[in-house]
Amino acid sequence: MRLGSSWRWQLSRAMRLALRWCRLCRPQRGSRGLGSKPGITDRLSELWSYSKLLLKSLYFNSLTNSDTLLDCAFEPVYWIVDNVTRWFGVVFVCLVILLTTSVVIIVYLFVLPTILSAYPVHWAVWHLCCGHWLLVMVVFHYYKATTTSPGHPPKDKIHIPSVSICKKCITAKPARTHHCSICNICVLKMDHHCPWLNNCVGHFNHRYFFSFCLYMTLGCIYCSISSRNLFLDAYSAIERYYQTPPPTETFRESTAHKCIIFLWVLTSSVAVALGGLTLWHVTLISRGETSVERHINRKETKRLREVGKVFKNPYHHGRLNNWKLLFGVEKRSHWFTRVLLPSSHLPNEDGIMWDCTFTRRDPMAI
């Protein structure tokens, strides 16, 4: 009843303003026409103010502000980005598989035979072991990161500890849980949605994601350093070929030179780009934060600084302990079996209950 009466009142108000606008537009009797400039200026200004008021009365309410209007204007853009990102995720995953496969093929065809024939035995054995170890770690962690669910709040459990209610899922949100607009579901300990995985990075696949970034960076650095001399020789050969094409160069030699150049440029570029992302996540993990929590904690730091308090992250257990919690290290041997070797063990926490280091009234402040 209140909503209907409010709409009727707003409609009658708009009609009254429209009638007033029409009266202002109607020429008055006895007016002198265009000769009286002050009267025309006053009437036009009054007409303009009533026109703005009439337009504003059609959509304005007490909850409307500039942020609401901006969100409404960009809502189609958000929808397009979410759907395009979801669709392009499959393309990005195929691109990662294609580029990684091409690098492995080039290494097996051109780099590895050169290492085995020109290097001493101990260096050749080291390259074989190190290269295949990095390859196994990259493939394993990428597969697990893309296929493992990041974790979602249980819907069958009614009594779960929650800090808020998701406005889109209309379900309880435990601590460190956020809604992913691309997957359209809440994610436990959400870090971000990665299009290169076509999956969210959350509680149960955060370790796989970081390990993939780390070992892919190390693998690209290894390939870039190992093929450096071959790249310089191939670049010089290609440069000489375009200046004075030698008649003795075969198609296989030309293809090998182009593949080596492609390998070195690709691995060096990925090492720089992915290395920066890996270092950023190293900083976040050392602080006990996720990418989403980093922005939230910055706002909390600013808010508490204004009242003379210092922000303290309740999920920060010390740098070493943060890394142990991420990798699931409980004893020394786990650094080898769970970090340096492929492992499918689950995290220690369930993603719903978290061991906070503070229990005071405001756990964010000290």
SULLIN-V463366 format. One record per pair of residues at least 12 apart in sequence whose C-alpha atoms are under 10 Angstrom apart, sorted by the first residue. I is the first residue (numbers start at 1). J is the second residue. Records with the same first field share a line. If there is no record, write none. Layout:
BEGIN
I = J ; J
END
This chain:
BEGIN
10 = 57 ; 58 ; 59 ; 60 ; 61
11 = 57 ; 58
13 = 54 ; 57 ; 58
14 = 53 ; 54 ; 55 ; 56 ; 57 ; 58
15 = 54
16 = 54
17 = 50 ; 51 ; 53 ; 54 ; 55 ; 57
18 = 50 ; 51 ; 53 ; 54 ; 55
20 = 47 ; 50 ; 51 ; 54
21 = 46 ; 47 ; 48 ; 49 ; 50 ; 51 ; 54
22 = 47
23 = 47
24 = 43 ; 44 ; 46 ; 47 ; 50
25 = 43 ; 44 ; 47
78 = 181 ; 182
79 = 181 ; 182
81 = 181 ; 182
82 = 180 ; 181 ; 182 ; 183 ; 184
83 = 181 ; 182 ; 183
84 = 182
85 = 182 ; 183 ; 193 ; 194 ; 195 ; 196 ; 198
86 = 181 ; 182 ; 183 ; 193 ; 194 ; 195 ; 198 ; 199
87 = 182 ; 195 ; 198
88 = 195 ; 196 ; 198
89 = 193 ; 194 ; 195 ; 196 ; 197 ; 198 ; 199
90 = 195 ; 196 ; 197 ; 198 ; 199
91 = 195 ; 196 ; 198
92 = 194 ; 195 ; 196 ; 197 ; 198
93 = 142 ; 146 ; 195 ; 196 ; 197 ; 198
94 = 196 ; 197
95 = 196
96 = 142 ; 196 ; 197
97 = 139 ; 142
99 = 263 ; 266 ; 267
100 = 135 ; 138 ; 139 ; 216 ; 220 ; 266 ; 267
102 = 259 ; 262 ; 263
103 = 220 ; 223 ; 259 ; 260 ; 262 ; 263 ; 264 ; 266 ; 267
104 = 131 ; 135 ; 223 ; 263
105 = 259
106 = 256 ; 259 ; 260 ; 262 ; 263
107 = 131 ; 223 ; 226 ; 227 ; 259 ; 260 ; 263
109 = 256 ; 259
110 = 227 ; 230 ; 256 ; 257 ; 259 ; 260
111 = 223 ; 226 ; 227 ; 230 ; 256 ; 260 ; 263
112 = 124 ; 127 ; 128 ; 131 ; 226 ; 227
114 = 227 ; 230
115 = 127 ; 128 ; 226 ; 227
116 = 128
127 = 222 ; 226
130 = 219 ; 222
131 = 218 ; 219 ; 222 ; 223
132 = 219
133 = 215 ; 219 ; 340 ; 341 ; 342
134 = 212 ; 215 ; 216 ; 217 ; 218 ; 219 ; 220 ; 222 ; 340 ; 341
135 = 215 ; 216 ; 219
136 = 215 ; 341 ; 342
137 = 208 ; 211 ; 212 ; 214 ; 215 ; 216 ; 219 ; 339 ; 340 ; 341 ; 342 ; 343
138 = 208 ; 211 ; 212 ; 213 ; 214 ; 215 ; 216 ; 217 ; 218 ; 219 ; 342
139 = 212 ; 215 ; 216 ; 342
140 = 208 ; 211 ; 212 ; 341 ; 342 ; 343 ; 344
141 = 205 ; 207 ; 208 ; 209 ; 210 ; 211 ; 212 ; 213 ; 215 ; 216 ; 342 ; 343 ; 344
142 = 196 ; 197 ; 208 ; 209 ; 210 ; 211 ; 212 ; 213 ; 215 ; 216
143 = 197 ; 208 ; 209 ; 212
144 = 197 ; 204 ; 205 ; 207 ; 208 ; 209 ; 212 ; 343 ; 344
145 = 197 ; 198 ; 199 ; 200 ; 201 ; 202 ; 204 ; 205 ; 206 ; 207 ; 208 ; 209 ; 210 ; 211 ; 212
146 = 194 ; 196 ; 197 ; 198 ; 199 ; 200 ; 201 ; 205 ; 208 ; 209
147 = 197 ; 198 ; 199 ; 205
148 = 199 ; 200 ; 201 ; 202 ; 204 ; 205 ; 206 ; 208
149 = 187 ; 199 ; 200 ; 201 ; 202 ; 203 ; 204 ; 205
150 = 186 ; 187 ; 188 ; 189 ; 190 ; 191 ; 199 ; 200 ; 201 ; 202 ; 203 ; 204 ; 205 ; 206 ; 351
151 = 177 ; 186 ; 187 ; 188 ; 189 ; 190 ; 200 ; 201 ; 202 ; 203 ; 204 ; 205 ; 350 ; 351 ; 352
152 = 173 ; 174 ; 177 ; 178 ; 179 ; 185 ; 186 ; 187 ; 188 ; 189 ; 190 ; 202 ; 203 ; 204 ; 351 ; 352
153 = 171 ; 172 ; 173 ; 174 ; 177 ; 178 ; 185 ; 186 ; 187 ; 188 ; 351 ; 352
154 = 171 ; 172 ; 173 ; 174 ; 352
155 = 171 ; 172
157 = 172
158 = 171 ; 172
159 = 172
160 = 172 ; 173 ; 174 ; 352 ; 353
161 = 173 ; 174 ; 175 ; 352 ; 353
162 = 174 ; 175 ; 176 ; 177 ; 352 ; 353
163 = 175 ; 176 ; 177
164 = 177
166 = 178 ; 179 ; 185 ; 186
167 = 179
168 = 180 ; 181 ; 184 ; 185 ; 186
169 = 184 ; 185 ; 186
171 = 186
172 = 186
173 = 186 ; 187 ; 188 ; 352
174 = 186 ; 187 ; 188 ; 189 ; 351 ; 352 ; 353 ; 354
175 = 188 ; 189 ; 351 ; 352 ; 353 ; 354
176 = 188 ; 189 ; 190 ; 191 ; 202 ; 203 ; 289 ; 290 ; 292 ; 293 ; 315 ; 351 ; 352 ; 353 ; 354
177 = 189 ; 190 ; 191 ; 202 ; 203 ; 292 ; 293 ; 351 ; 352
178 = 190 ; 191 ; 192 ; 202 ; 292 ; 293
180 = 192 ; 193 ; 200
181 = 193
182 = 195 ; 198 ; 199 ; 200
183 = 198 ; 199 ; 200
187 = 200 ; 201 ; 202 ; 203 ; 204 ; 351
188 = 200 ; 201 ; 202 ; 203 ; 204 ; 350 ; 351 ; 352
189 = 201 ; 202 ; 203 ; 204 ; 206 ; 289 ; 290 ; 291 ; 292 ; 293 ; 351 ; 352
190 = 202 ; 203 ; 204 ; 206 ; 290 ; 291 ; 292 ; 293 ; 351
191 = 203 ; 206 ; 281 ; 289 ; 290 ; 291 ; 292 ; 293 ; 294
192 = 206 ; 290 ; 291 ; 292
194 = 209
197 = 209
201 = 290
202 = 290 ; 351
203 = 326 ; 346 ; 347 ; 349 ; 350 ; 351 ; 352
204 = 326 ; 345 ; 346 ; 347 ; 349 ; 350 ; 351
205 = 346 ; 347
206 = 290 ; 326 ; 327 ; 347
207 = 323 ; 325 ; 326 ; 327 ; 328 ; 339 ; 344 ; 346 ; 347
208 = 326 ; 327 ; 342 ; 343 ; 344
209 = 278
210 = 277 ; 278 ; 281 ; 282 ; 285 ; 326 ; 327
211 = 278 ; 327 ; 339 ; 340 ; 342
212 = 278
213 = 271 ; 274 ; 275 ; 277 ; 278 ; 279 ; 281
214 = 271 ; 274 ; 275 ; 277 ; 278 ; 279 ; 281 ; 282
215 = 278 ; 340
216 = 267 ; 270 ; 271 ; 274 ; 275 ; 278
217 = 267 ; 268 ; 270 ; 271 ; 272 ; 273 ; 274 ; 275 ; 276 ; 277 ; 278
218 = 271 ; 274 ; 275
219 = 267 ; 270 ; 271
220 = 263 ; 264 ; 266 ; 267 ; 268 ; 269 ; 270 ; 271 ; 272 ; 274 ; 275
221 = 264 ; 267 ; 268 ; 269 ; 270 ; 271 ; 272 ; 275
222 = 267 ; 268 ; 271
223 = 263 ; 264 ; 266 ; 267 ; 268 ; 271
224 = 263 ; 264 ; 265 ; 266 ; 267 ; 268 ; 269 ; 271
225 = 264 ; 267 ; 268
226 = 264
227 = 260 ; 261 ; 263 ; 264 ; 267
228 = 260 ; 261 ; 263 ; 264
229 = 260
230 = 256 ; 257 ; 260 ; 261 ; 264
231 = 257 ; 258 ; 259 ; 260 ; 261 ; 262 ; 263 ; 264 ; 265
232 = 257 ; 260 ; 261 ; 264
233 = 257 ; 260 ; 261
234 = 253 ; 254 ; 255 ; 256 ; 257 ; 258 ; 259 ; 260 ; 261
235 = 257 ; 258 ; 260 ; 261
236 = 257
237 = 249 ; 253 ; 254 ; 257 ; 258
238 = 254 ; 257 ; 258 ; 261
241 = 254
282 = 323
283 = 319
284 = 322
285 = 316 ; 319 ; 320 ; 322 ; 323 ; 325 ; 326
286 = 316 ; 317 ; 318 ; 319 ; 320 ; 321 ; 322 ; 323
287 = 313 ; 315 ; 316 ; 317 ; 318 ; 319 ; 322 ; 323
288 = 313 ; 314 ; 315 ; 316 ; 317 ; 318 ; 319 ; 321 ; 322 ; 323 ; 325 ; 326
289 = 313 ; 314 ; 315 ; 316 ; 322
293 = 313
297 = 311 ; 312 ; 313 ; 364
298 = 311
299 = 311
300 = 312 ; 313 ; 364 ; 365
301 = 313 ; 364 ; 365
304 = 364 ; 365 ; 366
305 = 365
308 = 365 ; 366
309 = 364 ; 365 ; 366
310 = 364 ; 365 ; 366
311 = 362 ; 363 ; 364 ; 365 ; 366
312 = 357 ; 358 ; 362 ; 363 ; 364 ; 365 ; 366
313 = 356 ; 357 ; 358 ; 363 ; 364 ; 365
314 = 354 ; 355 ; 356 ; 357 ; 358 ; 359 ; 363 ; 364 ; 365
315 = 354 ; 355 ; 356 ; 357 ; 358 ; 364
316 = 355 ; 356 ; 357
317 = 355 ; 356 ; 357
324 = 348
325 = 347 ; 348 ; 349
326 = 347 ; 348 ; 349
327 = 339 ; 343 ; 345 ; 346 ; 347 ; 348
328 = 345 ; 346 ; 347 ; 348 ; 349
329 = 347 ; 348
330 = 348
END
